[in-house]
């Protein structure tokens, strides 16, 4: 098969050569790959760099949109091993949509419950860690990522409550959405106690319940399928209905460091589970199929493949 020459903009490179400039190593490699490759590609030079794409008929869009659900992380008090495994799951699934279920950041310096020990991180350090983690998520997802959804949790609201109590004059000037740069980074932001509707799936941090049956209460409140965060537990239940349309209720664990959660008795915290969730949404119906991914001894299974940290 003949290889097409780069379209249109290739002449810019030739003009540079006439001016005595040389191609970079990357440009030379690209030129050779276009000359020697077996498939047809097109390339163009714009904004100071090369862009290469398959030059053929468009690939049909999948009937399913892949989703990754990131539960409570409490950055920077995240379990680093669990976080790295979660990033591996994201790389493996190559999601089109990422959903953060809330409590992504801990906001411990602005909590209203007092401190039992000296602060390990300042608020600025916490914000920096959370912003870095959001970038890691995007990089792990890859170029096919189209939507980024951030559902605010009760820990995110700590900042706003602190401002209202200590400096109400600053209300509206700073909030967690601006502090994390979510809008600038293209994240859809859903404030605490509101609902994100993804297809036919209701997504929220919590509806006021925190026990082992919280997911059931949330699904009943919506009278439909629901996924929530908040509880740090993992549970999944599908319930049938009279009309034959089942609905699901799910909690997808957490990724935080249990030792850092000194507000919870060790017996209660023992029920918390590291893990996350993946899903697929039918584009034509909006039905979302959700799958919990528990982390067991630093391992998990995704699409039939065992993932683990080295």
C-alpha positions as CSV (number, residue, x, y, z in Angstrom):
1,X,0.0,0.0,0.0
2,X,1.4,3.4,-0.9
3,X,2.0,5.8,1.9
4,X,0.5,9.3,1.4
5,X,2.6,12.3,1.9
6,X,1.7,14.6,4.8
7,X,-1.0,16.9,3.6
8,X,-0.9,20.6,3.1
9,X,1.3,21.7,5.9
10,X,4.3,19.5,4.8
11,X,5.4,22.5,2.7
12,X,6.2,24.4,5.9
13,X,8.9,21.9,6.7
14,X,10.4,22.3,3.2
15,X,10.4,26.1,3.7
16,X,12.3,25.7,6.9
17,X,14.9,23.5,5.1
18,X,15.3,26.2,2.4
19,X,16.0,28.7,5.2
20,X,18.8,26.5,6.4
21,X,17.0,24.9,9.3
22,X,17.2,21.1,9.9
23,X,14.5,18.7,10.8
24,X,14.5,17.5,14.4
25,X,15.2,13.9,15.2
26,X,11.5,13.4,15.9
27,X,10.6,14.9,12.5
28,X,13.1,12.7,10.7
29,X,11.7,9.7,12.5
30,X,8.2,10.7,11.4
31,X,9.3,11.2,7.8
32,X,10.9,7.7,7.7
33,X,7.8,6.1,9.2
34,X,5.6,7.8,6.6
35,X,7.9,6.7,3.8
36,X,8.4,3.1,5.0
37,X,5.2,2.2,6.7
38,X,2.7,-0.3,5.4
39,X,-0.5,1.5,6.4
40,X,-1.7,4.9,5.1
41,X,-1.2,7.8,7.5
42,X,-1.5,11.6,7.2
43,X,0.5,14.2,9.0
44,X,0.5,17.9,9.3
45,X,2.7,20.5,11.0
46,X,0.9,23.1,13.1
47,X,1.5,25.1,16.2
48,X,5.2,24.1,16.1
49,X,4.7,20.3,16.2
50,X,3.7,17.3,14.1
51,X,0.3,15.6,14.3
52,X,-0.2,12.2,12.9
53,X,-3.5,10.4,12.3
54,X,-4.8,7.3,10.5
55,X,-5.9,8.4,7.0
56,X,-8.8,6.1,6.4
57,X,-12.5,5.8,7.0
58,X,-13.6,6.8,10.5
59,X,-13.7,4.0,13.1
60,X,-17.3,3.2,14.0
61,X,-18.2,4.4,17.5
62,X,-18.7,1.7,20.0
63,X,-22.2,1.0,21.2
64,X,-20.9,1.4,24.7
65,X,-19.2,4.3,26.5
66,X,-16.7,3.1,29.1
67,X,-16.7,4.7,32.6
68,X,-14.5,4.7,35.6
69,X,-15.8,5.5,39.1
70,X,-13.3,6.9,41.6
71,X,-14.6,6.7,45.2
72,X,-13.4,8.6,48.3
73,X,-9.7,9.2,48.2
74,X,-9.1,11.9,50.9
75,X,-6.0,13.2,49.2
76,X,-3.3,13.6,50.5
77,X,-4.3,10.9,53.0
78,X,-4.7,8.4,50.2
79,X,-3.4,4.8,50.4
80,X,-0.6,5.1,47.9
81,X,-0.6,1.5,46.8
82,X,-4.4,1.5,46.3
83,X,-4.1,4.8,44.3
84,X,-1.4,3.4,42.0
85,X,-3.5,0.2,41.4
86,X,-6.5,2.5,40.7
87,X,-4.5,4.3,38.1
88,X,-3.5,0.9,36.5
89,X,-7.2,0.1,36.3
90,X,-7.8,3.4,34.5
91,X,-5.0,2.7,32.1
92,X,-6.4,-0.7,31.4
93,X,-10.0,0.4,30.8
94,X,-9.2,3.5,28.8
95,X,-12.4,5.2,29.9
96,X,-14.4,7.7,27.9
97,X,-15.9,9.1,31.1
98,X,-14.3,9.5,34.6
99,X,-16.6,10.1,37.6
100,X,-15.1,11.2,40.9
101,X,-17.7,10.3,43.6
102,X,-16.6,13.0,46.2
103,X,-14.3,13.4,49.2
104,X,-11.4,13.4,46.7
105,X,-9.6,15.8,49.0
106,X,-9.7,15.6,52.8
107,X,-9.5,19.3,53.8
108,X,-8.4,18.4,57.3
109,X,-7.0,21.9,58.1
110,X,-10.4,23.4,57.7
111,X,-12.5,20.8,59.5
112,X,-15.0,21.7,62.2
113,X,-14.3,18.8,64.5
114,X,-10.9,19.8,65.9
115,X,-7.6,17.9,65.7
116,X,-6.3,15.0,67.7
117,X,-2.8,15.4,66.5
118,X,-0.6,18.0,64.7
119,X,-1.4,18.6,61.0
120,X,0.8,16.6,58.6
121,X,-0.2,18.7,55.6
122,X,-1.2,22.4,55.2
123,X,-4.3,23.3,53.2
124,X,-2.1,24.4,50.4
125,X,-0.3,21.1,50.4
126,X,-3.6,19.2,50.3
127,X,-4.9,21.3,47.4
128,X,-1.6,20.7,45.5
129,X,-1.8,17.0,46.1
130,X,-5.4,16.8,44.9
131,X,-4.7,18.8,41.8
132,X,-1.8,16.6,40.9
133,X,-3.9,13.5,41.4
134,X,-6.5,14.8,39.0
135,X,-3.8,15.3,36.4
136,X,-2.7,11.7,37.0
137,X,-6.2,10.5,36.4
138,X,-6.4,12.3,33.1
139,X,-3.0,11.1,31.9
140,X,-3.9,7.5,32.9
141,X,-7.2,7.6,31.0
142,X,-5.6,8.6,27.7
143,X,-6.7,10.6,24.7
144,X,-10.1,9.0,24.3
145,X,-11.3,10.7,27.6
146,X,-14.3,12.9,26.7
147,X,-16.0,13.7,30.0
148,X,-14.7,14.4,33.5
149,X,-17.3,14.5,36.3
150,X,-16.5,15.7,39.8
151,X,-19.2,15.2,42.4
152,X,-18.6,17.2,45.5
153,X,-18.5,15.4,48.9
154,X,-18.9,16.5,52.4
155,X,-15.1,16.8,52.9
156,X,-15.0,19.2,49.9
157,X,-17.6,21.4,51.6
158,X,-15.3,21.8,54.6
159,X,-13.6,24.8,52.9
160,X,-16.9,26.6,52.3
161,X,-18.2,26.0,55.8
162,X,-14.9,27.2,57.3
163,X,-15.1,30.4,55.3
164,X,-18.8,31.0,56.3
165,X,-17.9,30.5,60.0
166,X,-14.6,32.4,60.1
167,X,-14.7,34.9,57.2
168,X,-18.2,35.1,55.7
169,X,-17.1,38.2,53.8
170,X,-15.0,36.0,51.6
171,X,-18.0,33.7,50.7
172,X,-18.1,33.2,46.9
173,X,-14.5,34.5,46.4
174,X,-12.9,31.1,47.0
175,X,-14.5,27.6,46.9
176,X,-13.3,24.1,46.3
177,X,-14.1,24.3,42.6
178,X,-11.9,27.3,42.0
179,X,-9.2,26.1,44.5
180,X,-8.8,22.8,42.5
181,X,-9.1,24.6,39.2
182,X,-11.8,22.2,38.1
183,X,-13.6,24.5,35.6
184,X,-10.3,25.5,33.9
185,X,-9.3,21.8,33.6
186,X,-12.7,20.9,32.0
187,X,-14.3,19.1,34.9
188,X,-18.1,19.1,35.3
189,X,-18.8,20.1,38.9
190,X,-21.8,18.9,40.8
191,X,-22.2,20.5,44.3
192,X,-22.8,18.5,47.4
193,X,-26.3,17.3,47.9
194,X,-27.1,17.5,44.1
195,X,-27.3,14.7,41.5
196,X,-25.4,13.9,38.4
197,X,-27.5,12.0,35.9
198,X,-25.4,9.9,33.6
199,X,-27.8,8.2,31.2
200,X,-30.3,6.5,33.5
201,X,-27.8,6.3,36.4
202,X,-28.1,8.7,39.4
203,X,-24.8,9.7,40.9
204,X,-24.3,11.5,44.2
205,X,-21.9,11.5,47.2
206,X,-24.6,10.6,49.7
207,X,-28.3,11.2,50.6
208,X,-27.8,11.5,54.3
209,X,-27.1,7.8,55.1
210,X,-23.7,6.3,55.9
211,X,-24.4,2.7,57.0
212,X,-24.1,-0.6,55.2
213,X,-27.5,-0.1,53.7
214,X,-26.9,3.4,52.5
215,X,-26.9,2.4,48.8
216,X,-30.3,0.9,49.1
217,X,-31.7,4.1,50.7
218,X,-30.2,6.1,47.9
219,X,-31.7,4.0,45.1
220,X,-35.1,4.0,46.8
221,X,-34.9,7.8,47.1
222,X,-34.3,8.1,43.3
223,X,-36.7,5.2,42.5
224,X,-34.0,4.1,40.1
225,X,-30.4,3.0,39.6
226,X,-27.9,4.9,41.8
227,X,-24.1,4.9,42.7
228,X,-22.8,6.8,45.7
229,X,-19.7,7.4,47.7
230,X,-19.2,8.4,51.3
231,X,-19.5,5.1,53.2
232,X,-16.1,3.6,52.2
233,X,-17.9,0.3,51.9
234,X,-18.5,-1.8,48.9
235,X,-21.9,-3.2,48.1
236,X,-23.8,-3.9,44.9
237,X,-27.4,-5.0,44.6
238,X,-29.8,-5.3,41.7
239,X,-33.5,-5.3,42.5
240,X,-36.3,-6.3,40.2
241,X,-39.5,-4.3,39.7
242,X,-43.1,-5.1,38.7
243,X,-42.7,-3.8,35.2
244,X,-39.6,-6.0,34.7
245,X,-37.0,-3.2,34.7
246,X,-34.4,-3.8,37.4
247,X,-32.4,-1.1,39.1
248,X,-29.1,-1.2,40.8
249,X,-27.7,0.3,44.0
250,X,-24.0,0.5,44.5
251,X,-21.2,1.7,46.8
252,X,-17.7,1.3,45.4
253,X,-15.4,1.3,48.4
254,X,-12.6,3.9,48.9
255,X,-8.9,4.5,48.3
256,X,-7.9,6.3,51.5
257,X,-5.4,5.4,54.2
258,X,-7.3,3.8,57.0
259,X,-4.6,4.6,59.5
260,X,-5.1,8.3,58.8
261,X,-8.8,8.1,59.6
262,X,-8.3,8.5,63.4
263,X,-11.9,9.7,63.7
264,X,-13.2,6.2,63.3
265,X,-12.8,3.3,65.7
266,X,-10.6,0.6,64.3
267,X,-13.4,-1.9,64.5
268,X,-15.7,0.2,62.4
269,X,-13.0,1.1,59.9
270,X,-12.3,-2.6,59.4
271,X,-15.4,-2.8,57.3
272,X,-14.0,-0.3,54.8
273,X,-12.8,-1.8,51.5
274,X,-10.3,-0.5,49.0
275,X,-11.6,-0.6,45.4
276,X,-13.4,1.3,42.7
277,X,-15.9,0.7,39.9
278,X,-16.0,0.5,36.2
279,X,-19.1,0.8,33.9
280,X,-20.4,0.8,30.4
281,X,-23.3,3.0,29.2
282,X,-25.4,2.0,26.3
283,X,-25.4,5.0,24.0
284,X,-28.8,4.4,22.6
285,X,-30.7,3.6,25.8
286,X,-28.7,5.3,28.5
287,X,-28.6,2.2,30.6
288,X,-25.4,2.0,32.7
289,X,-23.9,-1.4,33.6
290,X,-21.8,-1.0,36.7
291,X,-19.1,-3.4,38.0
292,X,-17.5,-3.1,41.4
293,X,-13.7,-3.7,41.4
294,X,-12.5,-4.7,44.9
295,X,-8.8,-4.6,45.7
296,X,-7.8,-7.9,47.4
297,X,-4.3,-8.1,48.8
298,X,-3.1,-5.4,46.4
299,X,-4.7,-7.1,43.3
300,X,-7.8,-6.8,41.2
301,X,-9.3,-8.3,38.1
302,X,-10.4,-6.1,35.2
303,X,-11.8,-7.6,32.0
304,X,-10.4,-11.0,32.9
305,X,-6.9,-9.7,33.6
306,X,-5.2,-9.8,37.0
307,X,-3.7,-6.4,37.8
308,X,-1.3,-6.0,40.7
309,X,1.5,-3.7,41.8
310,X,5.1,-4.9,41.4
